[in-house]
Amino acid sequence: MTGLTIDHGGAIAVDPDALREIAHRLDATAALYAQARTALSEAHRIIVDTPGFTEYVDTIALWAAGVRAATLHSECQETASSTLLMADVYEYVELRAEAEMLAHSDPSTAQRLMGQADRLAAHDERVAAMADELIAEWVTTRFEGLDGNPFLPSIYDQLFGTAAFVGAASGLGKVLPGETLWGRGDAVRVTPVKTSSPGGAPSGLAGSLGRMPVTDGAQIAVEKYSFADGRAKYVVYLKGTQSIGWGTKEPFDMKSNAELYAGGSMPASYRSTLDALEAAGARPGDEVDVVAHSQSGMIAAHLSMESEFDVPMQITAGSPVEPTLDDDQTIVQLRHTDDVVNSLAGGGSPEGTGSPDSVVISNQGDPEDTLGDFVLDAHQLDSYIETAEEADAAGDLRIEALDEFWKELDEAEVIERTEYHAERVDSPARTHRSRG
């Protein structure tokens, strides 16, 4: 798949309630066209029946206008009906997916949701069939872009295809409710290495990804936004994997990757993030928004689902997982269809995640099939910043709606930014750096 696409993610392109609102408006418009048709027909009758009137009025054009109004009335009604049907299909997919997800953890709720889905299907026999087609299309297209490299194609396709299969078949690509990290894990030390006072909040998605830590050795940056009314909000910026080592001094390494993806004891990178937020002044209940790349997309998922912070907004690029968010939590996911790390998310989930304002921005990170695919060019932060720039310039209403988020942050009287270096303690000093 090439070219930028922006949608809600999964098989559900539009929120069902939003579709129903559109259908109701179309119905109202259809009623107006019906009234216009009636008025034009009555005017035509009066003019034709009144001697001498036809000399001053083009009755043929008047009749044609009435026919056009009738056609528009019919088209609006048909479109409203189709829109309502599609809303039912999307809701059916959403209900069944949620029921399957809760089947083991909350069987009574799962049964209730399945009952709602069954009632939708019983209302119109087309609903279930269309939902099956929708899911089938999503399943077959969600990994487009991962194959076809002309350089050692069999190795490339097997390697990248296996990663996609693991994410989809294992279920590890979706962080489900109740999947929490436990214990303290490896001991870490978090040290502030740079402080500054930005002149304002980031401007747009590309601007937010560009606020990643820049100080050598820093993996985490926390910005504290203090408002005139005494409120404070925090935005944490989290780099991706910094080492291919295992359990070395660098906490953003492959050990943390494995622990975050498979679940288990507290990964050192997640512990480092919590400690950095605490050092910056964030307390339980405070709003903490997250901008994360690669491994840190998994950190963002757990921050939003199990931490004591309020996480209403997260922006992730190349995350190996998709979280299960509440309706009042918004997520912006940047995904590259040729990014093998992102493919570990299993293509996302049919129902998507987060609030109706949540969006998935998909693109091909490296449209040209080159040897760069093997060093994960499509996964690099610079590549995702280019996609973010495209999204910012696309004029899509869903992306423009994010302007309110930046504007609110810009109202802060004081912005304090601290970059932190985190390291495991009492572990070997040797690390192996990567471009992740």
VOKOLKE-338831 format. One record per residue: y negated, x, z negated of N, C-alpha, C in turn; residue in three letters. Coordinates in steps of 0.02 Angstrom, whole numbers, padded with zeros to 5 digits, always signed. Layout:
! VOKOLKE-338831
YXZYXZYXZala/...
! end
This chain:
! VOKOLKE-338831
+00059+00043+00000+00000+00000+00000-00061+00044+00000met/-00108+00032+00046-00170+00070+00048-00227+00021+00041thr/-00285+00048+00020-00344+00006+00012-00349-00020-00059gly/-00411-00030-00080-00425-00054-00148-00410-00128-00155leu/-00373-00147-00207-00363-00217-00223-00380-00228-00297thr/-00409-00286-00311-00430-00303-00378-00403-00372-00394ile/-00360-00378-00445-00334-00442-00465-00317-00442-00539asp/-00283-00495-00562-00268-00500-00633-00205-00461-00652his/-00169-00438-00601-00107-00402-00615-00047-00448-00613gly/+00012-00419-00600+00073-00459-00598+00074-00507-00540gly/+00113-00558-00547+00120-00607-00493+00066-00661-00497ala/+00028-00661-00552-00023-00713-00562-00090-00684-00542ile/-00115-00706-00485-00177-00678-00459-00238-00707-00494ala/-00235-00770-00514-00292-00804-00543-00270-00844-00604val/-00311-00846-00655-00296-00885-00715-00286-00958-00697asp/-00231-00990-00719-00219-01060-00702-00276-01107-00720pro/-00306-01097-00778-00362-01141-00798-00421-01134-00751asp/-00433-01073-00727-00487-01062-00679-00473-01099-00614ala/-00410-01098-00592-00391-01135-00532-00400-01210-00541leu/-00383-01235-00599-00391-01307-00611-00465-01327-00612arg/-00507-01284-00638-00578-01297-00637-00604-01301-00565glu/-00580-01255-00523-00599-01256-00452-00575-01321-00419ile/-00513-01341-00435-00485-01402-00406-00527-01463-00425ala/-00549-01467-00487-00590-01523-00510-00657-01524-00472his/-00685-01466-00461-00748-01462-00423-00738-01484-00351arg/-00681-01464-00322-00666-01486-00254-00658-01562-00250leu/-00626-01590-00301-00619-01663-00304-00687-01697-00305asp/-00732-01669-00346-00800-01697-00350-00836-01691-00283ala/-00827-01636-00249-00857-01626-00183-00828-01675-00133thr/-00762-01686-00138-00730-01734-00093-00759-01803-00102ala/-00773-01822-00164-00802-01888-00177-00871-01895-00145ala/-00910-01841-00146-00976-01842-00114-00970-01851-00038leu/-00921-01816-00008-00910-01824+00064-00888-01896+00080tyr/-00849-01926+00036-00828-01996+00047-00888-02042+00045ala/-00934-02030-00002-00995-02070-00005-01037-02061+00057gln/-01041-01998+00081-01080-01984+00141-01049-02020+00201ala/-00983-02019+00206-00949-02053+00261-00963-02128+00259arg/-00961-02158+00200-00976-02229+00194-01048-02245+00214thr/-01095-02203+00191-01165-02215+00207-01178-02207+00281ala/-01149-02157+00313-01158-02146+00385-01127-02203+00425leu/-01070-02227+00404-01038-02283+00439-01080-02346+00434ser/-01106-02358+00374-01148-02417+00365-01212-02413+00406glu/-01242-02352+00408-01303-02343+00447-01289-02354+00522ala/-01232-02327+00544-01213-02336+00614-01204-02410+00630his/-01171-02447+00584-01160-02518+00597-01226-02556+00602arg/-01272-02542+00556-01336-02577+00555-01375-02563+00619ile/-01376-02499+00639-01415-02480+00699-01386-02513+00761ile/-01320-02512+00768-01288-02542+00827-01299-02618+00828val/-01296-02649+00769-01303-02722+00766-01375-02747+00771asp/-01423-02701+00765-01494-02722+00767-01522-02707+00837thr/-01543-02758+00873-01569-02748+00941-01628-02698+00942pro/-01625-02652+00988-01680-02605+00999-01674-02541+00959gly/-01634-02539+00906-01630-02479+00864-01598-02420+00901phe/-01549-02435+00945-01513-02381+00978-01558-02339+01023thr/-01618-02366+01040-01664-02326+01081-01694-02268+01042glu/-01693-02272+00976-01726-02221+00934-01677-02176+00897tyr/-01613-02194+00897-01563-02156+00859-01505-02137+00904val/-01483-02074+00897-01424-02051+00934-01362-02075+00897asp/-01338-02133+00916-01281-02163+00880-01217-02122+00888thr/-01211-02087+00944-01151-02046+00954-01150-01988+00903ile/-01208-01955+00896-01213-01901+00847-01204-01927+00776ala/-01230-01986+00763-01223-02017+00697-01150-02032+00682leu/-01115-02058+00730-01044-02072+00721-01005-02008+00711trp/-01022-01955+00749-00988-01891+00742-00999-01861+00672ala/-01059-01872+00646-01073-01847+00578-01029-01882+00527ala/-01019-01947+00538-00976-01985+00493-00904-01960+00498gly/-00881-01946+00558-00812-01920+00567-00805-01852+00534val/-00858-01810+00541-00855-01744+00509-00853-01750+00433arg/-00891-01797+00405-00890-01808+00333-00821-01830+00310ala/-00789-01873+00349-00721-01895+00332-00672-01837+00334ala/-00680-01793+00384-00636-01735+00390-00644-01688+00330thr/-00707-01676+00311-00721-01633+00254-00694-01664+00189leu/-00697-01730+00184-00670-01764+00126-00594-01752+00121his/-00561-01758+00178-00489-01748+00179-00471-01676+00164ser/-00508-01628+00193-00494-01557+00182-00505-01539+00109glu/-00557-01565+00078-00570-01550+00007-00515-01578-00037cys/-00492-01638-00021-00438-01667-00060-00373-01626-00054gln/-00357-01606+00007-00297-01566+00018-00301-01498-00017glu/-00360-01467-00013-00369-01402-00046-00365-01409-00122thr/-00394-01463-00148-00390-01475-00221-00318-01485-00243ala/-00281-01522-00203-00210-01534-00219-00170-01469-00217ser/-00182-01427-00166-00147-01363-00160-00166-01316-00217ser/-00230-01318-00236-00253-01275-00291-00221-01295-00357thr/-00215-01360-00369-00182-01383-00430-00108-01364-00430leu/-00077-01368-00372-00007-01347-00367+00000-01273-00383leu/-00045-01231-00356-00041-01160-00369-00054-01145-00442met/-00098-01183-00474-00110-01174-00546-00047-01188-00585ala/-00011-01240-00566+00053-01256-00599+00104-01201-00589asp/+00106-01173-00528+00153-01119-00513+00138-01058-00556val/+00074-01038-00559+00055-00980-00600+00071-00993-00674tyr/+00056-01053-00698+00070-01068-00768+00145-01067-00781glu/+00184-01092-00734+00257-01092-00741+00283-01020-00747tyr/+00257-00975-00704+00277-00904-00708+00257-00875-00776val/+00197-00890-00798+00171-00864-00861+00213-00889-00920glu/+00229-00953-00921+00268-00982-00976+00338-00953-00979leu/+00371-00948-00921+00439-00922-00921+00440-00848-00941arg/+00392-00809-00917+00390-00738-00935+00379-00729-01009ala/+00334-00769-01037+00320-00764-01109+00381-00787-01149glu/+00415-00839-01125+00474-00863-01160+00529-00811-01160ala/+00540-00778-01104+00591-00725-01100+00573-00667-01146glu/+00509-00652-01151+00487-00597-01193+00499-00612-01267met/+00492-00677-01287+00498-00697-01357+00568-00722-01375leu/+00614-00720-01327+00680-00750-01338+00715-00722-01400ala/+00707-00658-01413+00741-00627-01470+00699-00626-01533his/+00634-00614-01525+00591-00607-01584+00568-00674-01612ser/+00560-00725-01569+00535-00790-01592+00567-00845-01550asp/+00632-00859-01562+00669-00905-01518+00641-00976-01518pro/+00613-00999-01574+00585-01068-01575+00525-01074-01529ser/+00481-01024-01531+00423-01025-01485+00446-01017-01413thr/+00496-00975-01402+00523-00966-01334+00550-01032-01307ala/+00585-01069-01349+00613-01133-01328+00558-01183-01312gln/+00505-01182-01352+00449-01227-01339+00415-01211-01272arg/+00406-01147-01259+00375-01126-01196+00418-01144-01136leu/+00484-01136-01143+00529-01154-01089+00527-01229-01076met/+00518-01268-01130+00511-01340-01122+00450-01358-01082gly/+00394-01323-01096+00333-01335-01058+00343-01317-00984gln/+00377-01261-00973+00390-01240-00904+00433-01291-00868ala/+00484-01315-00901+00529-01364-00871+00492-01429-00853asp/+00446-01449-00896+00407-01510-00881+00363-01500-00820arg/+00334-01441-00813+00294-01427-00753+00337-01430-00690leu/+00398-01402-00695+00443-01401-00637+00467-01471-00620ala/+00477-01512-00672+00501-01581-00661+00447-01624-00629ala/+00385-01608-00642+00329-01646-00614+00324-01639-00538his/+00342-01579-00513+00339-01566-00441+00395-01517-00424asp/+00442-01538-00383+00500-01496-00367+00481-01432-00331glu/+00421-01428-00304+00400-01367-00269+00382-01310-00316arg/+00366-01326-00379+00341-01276-00426+00391-01220-00436val/+00452-01236-00455+00502-01185-00470+00518-01142-00408ala/+00524-01174-00351+00540-01137-00290+00484-01089-00271ala/+00422-01113-00276+00365-01070-00259+00358-01013-00309met/+00374-01027-00372+00371-00974-00423+00422-00920-00408ala/+00482-00940-00388+00535-00891-00371+00512-00848-00312asp/+00481-00878-00262+00457-00840-00205+00402-00792-00226glu/+00358-00814-00271+00303-00773-00294+00329-00711-00331leu/+00378-00722-00375+00407-00667-00412+00443-00619-00365ile/+00480-00646-00318+00517-00605-00271+00470-00560-00230ala/+00414-00588-00209+00366-00549-00170+00336-00493-00214glu/+00320-00511-00277+00292-00461-00323+00342-00404-00335trp/+00406-00422-00344+00457-00372-00358+00464-00323-00299val/+00461-00349-00238+00472-00307-00180+00411-00265-00161thr/+00352-00283-00183+00292-00247-00163+00261-00204-00218thr/+00284-00210-00280+00249-00176-00335+00255-00101-00333arg/+00304-00073-00296+00310+00000-00294+00296+00028-00224phe/+00261-00011-00183+00242+00016-00118+00196+00076-00128glu/+00208+00128-00090+00167+00188-00096+00205+00246-00128gly/+00262+00232-00159+00299+00285-00193+00348+00322-00147leu/+00359+00295-00086+00408+00327-00043+00375+00349+00022asp/+00414+00383+00063+00391+00399+00130+00360+00467+00140gly/+00360+00511+00089+00331+00577+00098+00374+00617+00146asn/+00344+00647+00199+00384+00683+00249+00410+00751+00225pro/+00382+00777+00169+00405+00841+00142+00462+00828+00093phe/+00521+00850+00109+00580+00838+00068+00585+00765+00047leu/+00589+00720+00096+00586+00649+00080+00640+00624+00034pro/+00701+00650+00041+00756+00625-00001+00743+00641-00075ser/+00719+00702-00089+00704+00721-00158+00646+00680-00184ile/+00593+00674-00144+00533+00637-00164+00550+00565-00180tyr/+00585+00532-00134+00601+00462-00143+00646+00451-00203asp/+00696+00495-00212+00741+00487-00269+00705+00497-00335gln/+00664+00550-00338+00628+00565-00400+00580+00510-00419leu/+00537+00491-00372+00486+00440-00387+00518+00371-00393phe/+00568+00357-00352+00601+00293-00356+00637+00284-00422gly/+00667+00338-00448+00701+00335-00512+00652+00319-00568thr/+00593+00349-00566+00543+00336-00618+00523+00262-00617ala/+00514+00234-00558+00496+00163-00554+00553+00120-00580ala/+00615+00139-00563+00672+00100-00587+00678+00103-00662phe/+00666+00162-00692+00670+00168-00764+00620+00122-00798val/+00559+00121-00773+00508+00078-00803+00525+00005-00798gly/+00552-00015-00741+00567-00085-00730+00631-00107-00766ala/+00684-00066-00760+00750-00087-00785+00756-00078-00861ala/+00725-00026-00888+00732-00013-00960+00690-00059-01002ser/+00637-00085-00974+00590-00127-01013+00541-00085-01053gly/+00547-00018-01050+00502+00025-01089+00431+00025-01061leu/+00423+00004-00999+00357+00003-00969+00312-00053-00995gly/+00340-00098-01034+00302-00153-01063+00307-00147-01139lys/+00250-00138-01173+00249-00135-01246+00247-00207-01272val/+00300-00228-01306+00307-00296-01328+00282-00305-01399leu/+00264-00366-01418+00243-00379-01487+00297-00357-01536pro/+00276-00327-01590+00324-00305-01641+00350-00234-01631gly/+00336-00204-01572+00358-00136-01560+00306-00088-01589glu/+00316-00068-01651+00268-00028-01686+00293+00044-01697thr/+00246+00089-01704+00262+00157-01722+00268+00162-01798leu/+00310+00208-01823+00321+00209-01894+00317+00281-01921trp/+00305+00286-01987+00301+00351-02019+00236+00387-02001gly/+00228+00448-02026+00170+00488-02010+00183+00537-01953arg/+00246+00552-01939+00261+00599-01886+00239+00669-01903gly/+00227+00709-01852+00207+00779-01863+00137+00781-01894asp/+00128+00829-01938+00062+00839-01969+00013+00867-01917ala/-00048+00843-01918-00099+00866-01871-00163+00883-01908val/-00205+00922-01876-00271+00937-01902-00321+00921-01846arg/-00373+00882-01863-00424+00862-01814-00490+00893-01835val/-00521+00930-01788-00583+00967-01803-00637+00948-01753thr/-00698+00930-01778-00753+00918-01731-00776+00984-01700pro/-00785+00982-01633-00804+01044-01598-00870+01037-01561val/-00896+00976-01555-00961+00968-01522-00989+00900-01541lys/-01054+00898-01556-01089+00835-01568-01148+00829-01521thr/-01165+00768-01502-01221+00756-01458-01246+00685-01467ser/-01302+00669-01435-01332+00602-01439-01345+00577-01368ser/-01297+00544-01336-01307+00519-01268-01367+00472-01264pro/-01399+00472-01207-01458+00430-01197-01442+00358-01186gly/-01379+00340-01176-01359+00271-01166-01285+00266-01156gly/-01262+00205-01147-01191+00192-01135-01173+00213-01064ala/-01109+00221-01049-01088+00235-00980-01112+00179-00933pro/-01118+00196-00871-01137+00146-00821-01078+00138-00773ser/-01040+00084-00782-00984+00070-00738-00920+00105-00758gly/-00867+00088-00721-00801+00116-00736-00798+00191-00725leu/-00827+00214-00669-00825+00285-00655-00863+00323-00709ala/-00919+00295-00732-00958+00327-00785-00919+00332-00849gly/-00879+00281-00864-00840+00283-00927-00785+00336-00923ser/-00751+00340-00866-00699+00392-00859-00729+00462-00859leu/-00792+00466-00838-00826+00530-00838-00850+00553-00906gly/-00839+00511-00957-00861+00530-01025-00804+00561-01065arg/-00750+00580-01032-00696+00614-01066-00722+00679-01097met/-00690+00705-01150-00712+00767-01181-00717+00824-01130pro/-00769+00865-01137-00778+00921-01091-00774+00988-01126val/-00779+00988-01192-00775+01050-01230-00704+01078-01225thr/-00699+01144-01216-00634+01175-01209-00591+01160-01271asp/-00532+01134-01260-00485+01119-01314-00492+01050-01343gly/-00546+01014-01327-00555+00947-01355-00515+00896-01314ala/-00479+00852-01349-00440+00800-01316-00469+00730-01329gln/-00511+00724-01380-00535+00659-01403-00611+00661-01411ile/-00644+00609-01388-00716+00601-01402-00726+00531-01430ala/-00768+00526-01482-00784+00462-01512-00859+00453-01511val/-00881+00396-01483-00951+00379-01484-00962+00321-01532glu/-01009+00330-01578-01027+00278-01626-01093+00247-01604lys/-01093+00181-01595-01152+00144-01575-01178+00104-01635tyr/-01236+00122-01660-01265+00089-01718-01322+00043-01696ser/-01319-00020-01718-01367-00071-01696-01418-00087-01751phe/-01472-00119-01731-01527-00133-01777-01505-00179-01834ala/-01456-00222-01823-01435-00268-01875-01383-00237-01922asp/-01371-00173-01916-01325-00140-01961-01254-00134-01935gly/-01239-00166-01879-01172-00163-01851-01160-00094-01820arg/-01096-00077-01815-01077-00015-01781-01015-00029-01739ala/-01015-00002-01678-00957-00005-01635-00938+00065-01614lys/-00875+00073-01595-00851+00139-01576-00816+00134-01508tyr/-00825+00186-01469-00787+00194-01406-00753+00262-01410val/-00686+00262-01401-00648+00324-01404-00624+00341-01334val/-00634+00403-01314-00614+00428-01248-00556+00476-01259tyr/-00500+00463-01225-00438+00500-01238-00412+00532-01174leu/-00405+00597-01174-00376+00633-01118-00301+00618-01113lys/-00272+00638-01057-00201+00630-01047-00162+00690-01073gly/-00101+00698-01048-00057+00752-01069-00090+00820-01056thr/-00090+00862-01108-00121+00928-01103-00071+00985-01103gln/-00007+00971-01116+00043+01024-01118+00111+00996-01098ser/+00150+01036-01062+00218+01017-01046+00266+01044-01098ile/+00238+01071-01153+00280+01095-01207+00308+01038-01249gly/+00349+01056-01299+00381+01006-01342+00370+01026-01415trp/+00328+00988-01449+00317+01000-01519+00278+01063-01535gly/+00237+01088-01488+00196+01147-01500+00133+01127-01538thr/+00085+01172-01542+00022+01156-01576-00015+01099-01541lys/-00008+01095-01475-00042+01043-01437-00009+00975-01448glu/-00044+00926-01479-00013+00861-01493-00007+00815-01432pro/-00049+00827-01381-00046+00785-01321+00004+00818-01273phe/+00068+00819-01293+00119+00855-01256+00176+00808-01237asp/+00230+00837-01212+00286+00796-01189+00323+00763-01247met/+00323+00793-01306+00355+00760-01363+00319+00695-01379lys/+00252+00697-01381+00214+00636-01394+00225+00585-01338ser/+00230+00610-01276+00244+00565-01219+00309+00526-01232asn/+00362+00563-01250+00427+00532-01260+00426+00483-01318ala/+00393+00503-01372+00391+00459-01431+00350+00396-01418glu/+00296+00402-01380+00256+00344-01364+00293+00297-01317leu/+00327+00326-01267+00359+00285-01216+00422+00250-01243tyr/+00462+00287-01280+00525+00259-01305+00515+00222-01371ala/+00460+00235-01405+00449+00204-01470+00485+00244-01524gly/+00459+00242-01585+00492+00279-01639+00441+00304-01688gly/+00451+00366-01712+00407+00393-01763+00337+00405-01734ser/+00289+00411-01778+00219+00418-01758+00208+00481-01716met/+00188+00475-01653+00175+00533-01611+00113+00570-01636pro/+00113+00635-01627+00057+00675-01651-00009+00657-01617ala/-00005+00638-01553-00067+00621-01517-00097+00555-01544ser/-00054+00508-01562-00079+00445-01591-00108+00458-01660tyr/-00073+00497-01701-00099+00515-01768-00166+00551-01761arg/-00173+00595-01712-00236+00631-01701-00292+00583-01685ser/-00277+00532-01645-00328+00483-01627-00351+00444-01687thr/-00304+00422-01729-00322+00385-01790-00365+00429-01835leu/-00347+00492-01843-00385+00537-01886-00455+00550-01859asp/-00461+00556-01793-00527+00567-01762-00572+00507-01773ala/-00544+00447-01765-00583+00386-01776-00606+00382-01849leu/-00562+00399-01895-00580+00397-01965-00635+00449-01979glu/-00629+00507-01949-00680+00559-01960-00748+00538-01932ala/-00746+00497-01878-00809+00474-01848-00840+00415-01886ala/-00803+00389-01936-00831+00335-01977-00801+00267-01964gly/-00754+00261-01918-00723+00196-01903-00678+00175-01961ala/-00684+00112-01980-00645+00086-02036-00606+00024-02013arg/-00553+00004-02049-00514-00054-02029-00560-00115-02017pro/-00548-00150-01962-00588-00207-01944-00645-00191-01897gly/-00663-00127-01890-00718-00108-01845-00696-00116-01773asp/-00745-00129-01729-00730-00132-01658-00723-00062-01630glu/-00666-00050-01598-00653+00014-01565-00630-00001-01495val/-00670+00016-01446-00650+00009-01376-00623+00076-01352asp/-00579+00073-01301-00541+00133-01282-00547+00146-01207val/-00558+00209-01189-00554+00231-01120-00502+00286-01119val/-00448+00277-01081-00391+00322-01087-00361+00339-01019ala/-00335+00400-01015-00301+00423-00954-00230+00444-00971his/-00183+00426-00927-00114+00451-00930-00081+00434-00997ser/-00054+00485-01033-00020+00473-01096-00061+00429-01143gln/-00126+00438-01142-00169+00403-01189-00173+00328-01174ser/-00151+00307-01115-00145+00235-01103-00095+00204-01151gly/-00043+00243-01171+00005+00219-01220-00026+00217-01290met/-00070+00266-01304-00106+00265-01368-00150+00203-01371ile/-00185+00188-01315-00228+00129-01313-00187+00066-01325ala/-00126+00063-01297-00084+00004-01306-00070-00008-01380ala/-00051+00045-01416-00034+00036-01487-00096+00026-01530his/-00152+00057-01511-00214+00044-01548-00232-00031-01544leu/-00223-00059-01486-00243-00129-01476-00193-00178-01505ser/-00130-00158-01512-00078-00204-01533-00058-00198-01607met/-00068-00139-01637-00043-00132-01705-00091-00098-01754glu/-00145-00069-01729-00190-00034-01776-00231-00085-01815ser/-00267-00060-01865-00310-00103-01906-00379-00113-01875glu/-00389-00082-01817-00453-00090-01783-00453-00152-01738phe/-00513-00176-01724-00522-00230-01675-00534-00197-01608asp/-00488-00207-01560-00493-00174-01495-00501-00228-01441val/-00563-00250-01427-00573-00303-01378-00574-00278-01305pro/-00585-00213-01295-00590-00186-01226-00554-00120-01221met/-00514-00113-01170-00485-00047-01154-00484-00037-01079gln/-00496+00025-01060-00495+00045-00989-00445+00101-00983ile/-00393+00091-00943-00341+00141-00937-00333+00162-00864thr/-00318+00226-00854-00306+00253-00787-00240+00289-00787ala/-00194+00267-00744-00129+00300-00738-00086+00294-00799gly/-00090+00238-00835-00049+00230-00896+00023+00216-00878ser/+00071+00245-00916+00142+00232-00903+00166+00166-00932pro/+00123+00128-00966+00145+00065-00996+00092+00011-00985val/+00113-00050-00995+00067-00107-00998+00075-00139-01067glu/+00020-00148-01103+00025-00180-01169+00032-00255-01163pro/+00048-00287-01218+00048-00361-01222-00012-00380-01265thr/-00065-00402-01232-00128-00415-01267-00139-00489-01279leu/-00183-00504-01326-00203-00573-01340-00254-00596-01289asp/-00267-00661-01290-00314-00690-01241-00386-00668-01251asp/-00401-00639-01310-00469-00617-01323-00476-00541-01316asp/-00426-00509-01287-00429-00437-01274-00429-00425-01199gln/-00477-00385-01177-00484-00372-01105-00460-00301-01089thr/-00422-00295-01036-00400-00230-01013-00416-00222-00939ile/-00441-00164-00922-00452-00145-00852-00403-00088-00838val/-00356-00101-00795-00305-00051-00778-00317-00024-00708gln/-00325+00042-00703-00329+00074-00638-00260+00103-00623leu/-00232+00082-00568-00164+00103-00549-00165+00132-00478arg/-00131+00186-00469-00120+00213-00402-00048+00199-00382his/-00040+00169-00325+00027+00149-00303+00071+00208-00289thr/+00041+00268-00280+00081+00328-00267+00081+00374-00328asp/+00066+00347-00386+00065+00386-00449+00131+00373-00485asp/+00173+00424-00488+00239+00417-00518+00234+00403-00593val/+00183+00431-00627+00175+00418-00698+00160+00345-00710val/+00113+00318-00671+00096+00247-00678+00155+00202-00661asn/+00200+00226-00617+00258+00184-00598+00305+00174-00657ser/+00301+00216-00708+00343+00207-00767+00327+00141-00804leu/+00269+00112-00788+00252+00047-00817+00293-00009-00785ala/+00335+00007-00736+00379-00043-00706+00342-00092-00663gly/+00283-00073-00639+00245-00119-00597+00208-00172-00637gly/+00205-00163-00703+00172-00213-00745+00220-00270-00759gly/+00193-00329-00772+00234-00387-00788+00212-00446-00746ser/+00257-00494-00732+00238-00550-00690+00178-00589-00716pro/+00173-00595-00783+00120-00636-00812+00055-00598-00822glu/+00055-00531-00810-00005-00492-00824-00016-00488-00899gly/-00075-00469-00920-00088-00463-00991-00162-00468-01005thr/-00179-00487-01066-00249-00489-01087-00285-00552-01068gly/-00351-00551-01078-00394-00608-01066-00398-00624-00992ser/-00424-00683-00974-00434-00699-00903-00480-00650-00868pro/-00522-00614-00906-00567-00565-00877-00533-00498-00863asp/-00470-00491-00884-00435-00428-00873-00420-00419-00798ser/-00423-00357-00775-00412-00344-00704-00368-00282-00695val/-00333-00282-00640-00295-00223-00618-00326-00200-00552val/-00346-00137-00550-00376-00107-00491-00325-00060-00461ile/-00300-00078-00402-00247-00038-00370-00274-00003-00308ser/-00249+00057-00298-00269+00095-00239-00215+00147-00226asn/-00218+00180-00169-00175+00237-00157-00215+00299-00173gln/-00193+00338-00222-00232+00395-00244-00237+00450-00192gly/-00184+00461-00155-00183+00513-00104-00151+00485-00041asp/-00192+00453+00002-00165+00418+00061-00126+00464+00108pro/-00143+00528+00108-00107+00575+00152-00045+00601+00116glu/+00013+00596+00149+00076+00623+00121+00076+00699+00127asp/+00067+00732+00070+00064+00805+00070+00106+00832+00012thr/+00110+00899+00009+00145+00930-00046+00109+00918-00113leu/+00045+00897-00108+00008+00881-00168+00039+00824-00207gly/+00080+00782-00173+00114+00727-00208+00159+00754-00262asp/+00188+00813-00251+00236+00841-00299+00201+00870-00361phe/+00136+00884-00356+00099+00908-00415+00055+00851-00442val/+00073+00791-00422+00043+00730-00450-00032+00725-00439leu/-00054+00741-00378-00125+00734-00362-00150+00663-00375asp/-00107+00614-00359-00127+00544-00367-00135+00524-00440ala/-00111+00566-00486-00114+00550-00557-00174+00582-00591his/-00206+00629-00559-00260+00667-00591-00321+00623-00605gln/-00356+00639-00658-00415+00600-00678-00467+00597-00623leu/-00479+00652-00588-00529+00652-00534-00512+00600-00481asp/-00448+00594-00467-00426+00545-00417-00441+00474-00441ser/-00429+00461-00505-00443+00395-00532-00519+00381-00536tyr/-00558+00432-00547-00631+00422-00547-00654+00401-00478ile/-00625+00429-00426-00642+00408-00357-00626+00335-00347glu/-00568+00313-00371-00550+00242-00365-00599+00199-00405thr/-00618+00222-00465-00667+00185-00506-00733+00179-00470ala/-00754+00231-00435-00817+00229-00397-00812+00176-00342glu/-00755+00173-00308-00745+00121-00257-00750+00052-00288glu/-00718+00042-00346-00719-00023-00379-00790-00041-00400ala/-00827+00007-00426-00896-00007-00448-00939-00029-00389asp/-00924-00002-00329-00965-00017-00270-00938-00077-00230ala/-00882-00106-00252-00849-00158-00212-00885-00225-00213ala/-00928-00237-00262-00963-00301-00267-00919-00357-00292gly/-00862-00341-00321-00817-00392-00348-00846-00421-00412asp/-00846-00487-00417-00877-00520-00475-00843-00501-00540leu/-00777-00488-00538-00741-00471-00599-00762-00402-00625arg/-00778-00357-00580-00801-00291-00601-00874-00295-00623ile/-00914-00334-00588-00984-00342-00607-00991-00375-00675glu/-00941-00416-00694-00943-00449-00759-00940-00398-00816ala/-00911-00339-00802-00907-00286-00853-00976-00258-00870leu/-01026-00272-00827-01093-00247-00841-01118-00271-00909asp/-01096-00331-00929-01117-00357-00994-01092-00313-01051glu/-01033-00284-01042-01005-00240-01093-01049-00178-01101phe/-01067-00147-01044-01109-00087-01047-01178-00104-01075trp/-01205-00161-01053-01272-00181-01075-01275-00190-01151lys/-01223-00221-01179-01222-00231-01251-01222-00164-01288glu/-01182-00117-01263-01181-00051-01295-01249-00017-01289leu/-01283-00029-01233-01349+00002-01222-01402-00023-01271asp/-01388-00079-01305-01436-00106-01353-01435-00068-01420glu/-01387-00022-01427-01383+00017-01489-01445+00059-01499ala/-01467+00064-01562-01526+00105-01578-01508+00179-01580glu/-01447+00193-01603-01425+00263-01609-01355+00270-01580val/-01344+00322-01540-01277+00338-01514-01260+00408-01536ile/-01205+00415-01571-01182+00480-01595-01114+00494-01564glu/-01109+00552-01532-01046+00570-01498-01018+00634-01529arg/-00954+00632-01544-00920+00691-01571-00855+00702-01531thr/-00846+00764-01510-00784+00783-01477-00740+00820-01527glu/-00675+00805-01525-00629+00831-01574-00573+00871-01540tyr/-00554+00925-01574-00494+00962-01555-00439+00946-01606his/-00381+00926-01581-00325+00910-01626-00269+00959-01614ala/-00233+00976-01667-00175+01019-01659-00124+01003-01713glu/-00061+01014-01695-00008+01010-01746-00016+01070-01793arg/+00001+01060-01854-00001+01116-01901+00070+01138-01917val/+00076+01201-01933+00142+01231-01949+00191+01225-01891asp/+00165+01234-01829+00209+01233-01770+00191+01293-01727ser/+00235+01313-01681+00222+01373-01640+00155+01369-01605pro/+00122+01424-01600+00055+01425-01570+00057+01423-01494ala/+00113+01439-01466+00116+01445-01393+00116+01377-01361arg/+00074+01366-01310+00071+01303-01273+00076+01318-01198thr/+00094+01267-01161+00098+01272-01088+00051+01219-01060his/-00002+01240-01029-00053+01193-01005-00032+01161-00940arg/-00052+01099-00930-00041+01065-00866-00105+01030-00847ser/-00106+01001-00788-00166+00967-00764-00165+00893-00781arg/-00118+00869-00824-00111+00798-00838-00170+00769-00871gly/
! end
